[in-house]
Amino acid sequence: MTQQKTILRALAGETLDTPPIWMMRQAGRYLPEYKATRAQAGDFLSLCYNPELAAEVTLQPIRRYGFDAAILFADILLLPQALGADLWFVTGEGPRLSTITSADELAQLKPLEAIHDTLNPVYETVKILSQELPKETTLIGFAGAPWTVATYMIAGQGTPDQGPAHALKAENRAVFEGITDRITEGTIAYLSKQIEAGAEVVKLFDSWAGSLQGEDFTEFSIKPMQRITAALNEKHPGIPVIAFPRGAGERYTGVHAATGADCVAVDDGVDAAWAAEHVQVDGCVQGNLKSSHMVTGGQDLVNETRRICDAFSKGPHIFNLGHGITPDANPDNVQLMIDTVRGG
């Protein structure tokens, strides 16, 4: 029965003796089998858009570690590409996009109904996974949250301070809001199709939420996530949503209620004991081991894993990292973390 899946039980508010576990970027460059499949695909985008190979890399960490959830292998910038932005990846430097900074460029984006032409391979990947994953493993779909996606579309690449997006927000708010509105509508349509294809949970990654100050945090991180969550709840009742406003700090307090999300993922910038007191009181939390422990391992990894499990033990908790695992992580340390969570 579906509700026996541990992740879904935690998301429904159940406190479990052993928290379910998955890991952001668990299908990725720290695994030799991923590197082999990536080489077979040719490049990163070709891997994202090849349903058989994207499903294969999603399944690899499930085979190796038996995580309680698999997260779809894709990228948050596939949506801007589907909306009409040019997207390419520079080896060693990351993504590049054609920029959208004016009313004319905004008007040239594709209409909402056209995005699925580009994104259909992603839905095919979800369909394959819904058939091939072990019956106890939950399938998580995802998208970038509108603020974070907008920062890339406006700057054309990742930036240390999201300065170009902040500048456009200050200088031409109408265009900025037009971009975030279009991304929000596109995200609702994109995640809805992932759910129809078999995703059992969806997650919104607002990786750069922490750079929004004052009311902007509410306006451009929280409200768009709330709009997306409400629309998905209406279209797909019973499908849980995880919200991740990374870097929110003390502003993690109240995010459950403000967004309507079933779970709030917390990064490693907040202490687990603090998050238990201020965030977990409102529902399921996910987090929040430092990714660096996957590199260094040892007793520190064991101790910190236990500390986090203990801190969150009185409420619904999904064990995860505070951010994605890094390419220099040791696969053996991932196993040590899992054994610690499951073995005490």
ROMARFI-965107 format. One record per residue (C-alpha): x, y, z; residue number from 0. Coordinates in steps of 0.02 Angstrom, whole numbers, plus 50000, padded with zeros to 5 digits. Example, Ala and Ser with C-alpha at 12.3 -4.5 7.8 and 13.67 -1.06 7.14 Angstrom:
# residues 2
REC      X      Y      Z    k
REC  50615  49775  50390    0
REC  50684  49947  50357    1
//
This chain:
# residues 344
REC      X      Y      Z    k
REC  50000  50000  50000    0
REC  50069  50170  49950    1
REC  50051  50248  50122    2
REC  50170  50118  50193    3
REC  50313  50211  50108    4
REC  50413  50289  50249    5
REC  50439  50457  50164    6
REC  50253  50476  50135    7
REC  50218  50430  50316    8
REC  50339  50564  50377    9
REC  50266  50691  50257   10
REC  50093  50651  50325   11
REC  50156  50701  50498   12
REC  50202  50533  50573   13
REC  50351  50521  50692   14
REC  50449  50366  50646   15
REC  50575  50272  50753   16
REC  50701  50278  50610   17
REC  50689  50430  50495   18
REC  50678  50394  50309   19
REC  50830  50452  50213   20
REC  50878  50518  50042   21
REC  51010  50641  49987   22
REC  51008  50795  49877   23
REC  51107  50762  49717   24
REC  51116  50578  49764   25
REC  51125  50534  49578   26
REC  51285  50620  49533   27
REC  51468  50648  49506   28
REC  51530  50565  49666   29
REC  51477  50395  49595   30
REC  51585  50304  49467   31
REC  51431  50226  49387   32
REC  51359  50400  49359   33
REC  51519  50457  49272   34
REC  51510  50306  49156   35
REC  51329  50342  49108   36
REC  51365  50527  49086   37
REC  51506  50483  48966   38
REC  51387  50371  48871   39
REC  51262  50514  48854   40
REC  51396  50633  48788   41
REC  51357  50786  48895   42
REC  51251  50842  49041   43
REC  51101  50907  48944   44
REC  51097  50753  48832   45
REC  51090  50649  48992   46
REC  50944  50754  49060   47
REC  50846  50731  48899   48
REC  50880  50545  48873   49
REC  50741  50458  48972   50
REC  50826  50288  48980   51
REC  50994  50357  49039   52
REC  50915  50487  49156   53
REC  50814  50347  49235   54
REC  50972  50241  49248   55
REC  51069  50374  49346   56
REC  50916  50403  49458   57
REC  50913  50217  49497   58
REC  51100  50198  49528   59
REC  51103  50265  49708   60
REC  50946  50165  49748   61
REC  51033  50005  49694   62
REC  51192  50049  49786   63
REC  51120  50118  49949   64
REC  50935  50078  49960   65
REC  50882  50258  49995   66
REC  50699  50278  50043   67
REC  50671  50398  49898   68
REC  50736  50428  49723   69
REC  50738  50605  49655   70
REC  50714  50628  49469   71
REC  50877  50666  49378   72
REC  50852  50832  49290   73
REC  50906  51014  49312   74
REC  50815  51171  49372   75
REC  50865  51261  49211   76
REC  50768  51145  49095   77
REC  50613  51252  49125   78
REC  50696  51415  49065   79
REC  50756  51319  48912   80
REC  50578  51257  48883   81
REC  50517  51437  48896   82
REC  50636  51486  48755   83
REC  50801  51533  48837   84
REC  50959  51464  48759   85
REC  51048  51348  48881   86
REC  51220  51272  48875   87
REC  51350  51211  48999   88
REC  51532  51266  49005   89
REC  51645  51127  49068   90
REC  51710  51169  49241   91
REC  51610  51330  49251   92
REC  51427  51278  49248   93
REC  51272  51336  49156   94
REC  51252  51483  49038   95
REC  51087  51553  48974   96
REC  51034  51690  48856   97
REC  50974  51833  48968   98
REC  50798  51901  48992   99
REC  50807  52081  49057  100
REC  50682  52183  48955  101
REC  50496  52186  48913  102
REC  50537  52138  48733  103
REC  50638  51986  48786  104
REC  50502  51935  48908  105
REC  50373  51947  48769  106
REC  50477  51830  48661  107
REC  50466  51686  48785  108
REC  50361  51539  48727  109
REC  50179  51522  48781  110
REC  50148  51407  48928  111
REC  50071  51266  48826  112
REC  50230  51253  48720  113
REC  50348  51207  48863  114
REC  50300  51023  48861  115
REC  50375  51001  48686  116
REC  50546  51021  48768  117
REC  50505  50938  48934  118
REC  50419  50779  48871  119
REC  50579  50676  48891  120
REC  50579  50722  49077  121
REC  50402  50655  49096  122
REC  50456  50497  49006  123
REC  50597  50477  49134  124
REC  50468  50490  49275  125
REC  50360  50358  49191  126
REC  50506  50237  49177  127
REC  50553  50267  49359  128
REC  50376  50241  49422  129
REC  50385  50067  49343  130
REC  50564  50020  49389  131
REC  50589  50085  49566  132
REC  50570  49961  49709  133
REC  50392  49966  49777  134
REC  50451  50037  49944  135
REC  50546  50184  49864  136
REC  50460  50353  49846  137
REC  50484  50450  49683  138
REC  50517  50636  49706  139
REC  50496  50761  49564  140
REC  50563  50938  49577  141
REC  50585  51110  49504  142
REC  50680  51267  49547  143
REC  50579  51397  49641  144
REC  50540  51555  49540  145
REC  50664  51673  49626  146
REC  50811  51556  49601  147
REC  50766  51516  49420  148
REC  50742  51702  49386  149
REC  50917  51741  49451  150
REC  50991  51628  49318  151
REC  50878  51692  49179  152
REC  50920  51873  49218  153
REC  51109  51852  49245  154
REC  51134  51715  49115  155
REC  51234  51614  49243  156
REC  51256  51585  49428  157
REC  51322  51736  49524  158
REC  51391  51749  49701  159
REC  51263  51878  49760  160
REC  51121  51865  49631  161
REC  51161  52048  49596  162
REC  51087  52061  49420  163
REC  50917  51996  49480  164
REC  50918  52115  49629  165
REC  50963  52258  49511  166
REC  50823  52220  49389  167
REC  50700  52203  49535  168
REC  50749  52379  49590  169
REC  50759  52459  49417  170
REC  50615  52379  49322  171
REC  50499  52291  49441  172
REC  50366  52261  49308  173
REC  50485  52159  49200  174
REC  50555  52069  49352  175
REC  50381  52021  49411  176
REC  50334  51970  49234  177
REC  50481  51849  49231  178
REC  50440  51774  49402  179
REC  50256  51759  49356  180
REC  50299  51666  49196  181
REC  50415  51549  49291  182
REC  50282  51519  49425  183
REC  50150  51472  49296  184
REC  50276  51363  49204  185
REC  50326  51276  49365  186
REC  50145  51233  49406  187
REC  50123  51157  49233  188
REC  50292  51067  49239  189
REC  50267  50990  49412  190
REC  50087  50945  49370  191
REC  50149  50842  49221  192
REC  50282  50760  49331  193
REC  50144  50708  49452  194
REC  50035  50643  49311  195
REC  50184  50539  49252  196
REC  50208  50461  49425  197
REC  50298  50579  49545  198
REC  50232  50548  49721  199
REC  50309  50702  49803  200
REC  50376  50864  49728  201
REC  50509  50980  49796  202
REC  50540  51165  49763  203
REC  50723  51215  49772  204
REC  50745  51400  49813  205
REC  50934  51390  49822  206
REC  50959  51580  49829  207
REC  50815  51626  49945  208
REC  50940  51683  50077  209
REC  50993  51834  49973  210
REC  50817  51909  49981  211
REC  50801  52040  50117  212
REC  50651  52106  50213  213
REC  50484  52099  50123  214
REC  50569  52033  49966  215
REC  50591  51864  50052  216
REC  50403  51851  50074  217
REC  50360  51924  49904  218
REC  50482  51829  49795  219
REC  50524  51668  49889  220
REC  50376  51625  50000  221
REC  50228  51689  49897  222
REC  50276  51604  49733  223
REC  50305  51439  49825  224
REC  50135  51462  49908  225
REC  50053  51494  49739  226
REC  50132  51339  49664  227
REC  50088  51231  49815  228
REC  49906  51290  49816  229
REC  49887  51257  49629  230
REC  49961  51083  49644  231
REC  49854  51043  49796  232
REC  49700  51090  49696  233
REC  49751  50989  49543  234
REC  49830  50842  49634  235
REC  49761  50828  49811  236
REC  49864  50715  49922  237
REC  50031  50745  49833  238
REC  50150  50818  49964  239
REC  50261  50969  49930  240
REC  50432  51000  50008  241
REC  50490  51182  50013  242
REC  50675  51225  50026  243
REC  50711  51411  50048  244
REC  50898  51386  50072  245
REC  50986  51516  50179  246
REC  50826  51572  50265  247
REC  50905  51566  50438  248
REC  50781  51618  50572  249
REC  50653  51649  50434  250
REC  50627  51461  50421  251
REC  50504  51490  50564  252
REC  50327  51491  50494  253
REC  50373  51429  50319  254
REC  50254  51279  50333  255
REC  50105  51393  50361  256
REC  50160  51529  50240  257
REC  50190  51412  50093  258
REC  50067  51272  50131  259
REC  50209  51147  50108  260
REC  50198  50977  50194  261
REC  50383  50982  50236  262
REC  50516  51117  50254  263
REC  50694  51069  50209  264
REC  50823  51159  50315  265
REC  51004  51189  50267  266
REC  51155  51166  50380  267
REC  51160  51351  50425  268
REC  51034  51320  50563  269
REC  51058  51204  50711  270
REC  50949  51048  50714  271
REC  50895  51079  50894  272
REC  50841  51256  50848  273
REC  50748  51192  50694  274
REC  50660  51059  50800  275
REC  50596  51195  50916  276
REC  50550  51326  50786  277
REC  50512  51233  50624  278
REC  50470  51051  50662  279
REC  50331  51108  50780  280
REC  50232  51150  50621  281
REC  50261  50986  50528  282
REC  50389  50876  50443  283
REC  50566  50941  50424  284
REC  50703  50878  50309  285
REC  50888  50897  50343  286
REC  51019  50945  50385  287
REC  51193  50864  50389  288
REC  51337  50968  50318  289
REC  51387  50902  50146  290
REC  51570  50913  50197  291
REC  51546  50761  50311  292
REC  51525  50657  50152  293
REC  51705  50705  50109  294
REC  51787  50690  50280  295
REC  51688  50545  50355  296
REC  51751  50466  50516  297
REC  51683  50481  50692  298
REC  51632  50663  50663  299
REC  51510  50604  50529  300
REC  51439  50472  50646  301
REC  51423  50594  50792  302
REC  51342  50732  50691  303
REC  51221  50611  50607  304
REC  51166  50546  50777  305
REC  51150  50722  50846  306
REC  51034  50774  50706  307
REC  50929  50616  50721  308
REC  50914  50644  50909  309
REC  50867  50827  50888  310
REC  50726  50786  50768  311
REC  50671  50624  50852  312
REC  50513  50695  50931  313
REC  50427  50739  50768  314
REC  50414  50697  50583  315
REC  50587  50701  50503  316
REC  50667  50652  50338  317
REC  50856  50636  50355  318
REC  50953  50728  50219  319
REC  51101  50840  50192  320
REC  51089  51028  50214  321
REC  51133  51047  50029  322
REC  51183  50934  49885  323
REC  51322  50807  49899  324
REC  51483  50868  49817  325
REC  51582  50779  49680  326
REC  51731  50750  49797  327
REC  51624  50649  49920  328
REC  51678  50472  49963  329
REC  51541  50345  49922  330
REC  51593  50245  50077  331
REC  51547  50393  50187  332
REC  51371  50392  50115  333
REC  51354  50211  50171  334
REC  51421  50256  50344  335
REC  51291  50394  50359  336
REC  51150  50276  50309  337
REC  51210  50140  50428  338
REC  51216  50269  50569  339
REC  51040  50333  50534  340
REC  50968  50157  50522  341
REC  51073  50073  50654  342
REC  51074  50205  50789  343
//
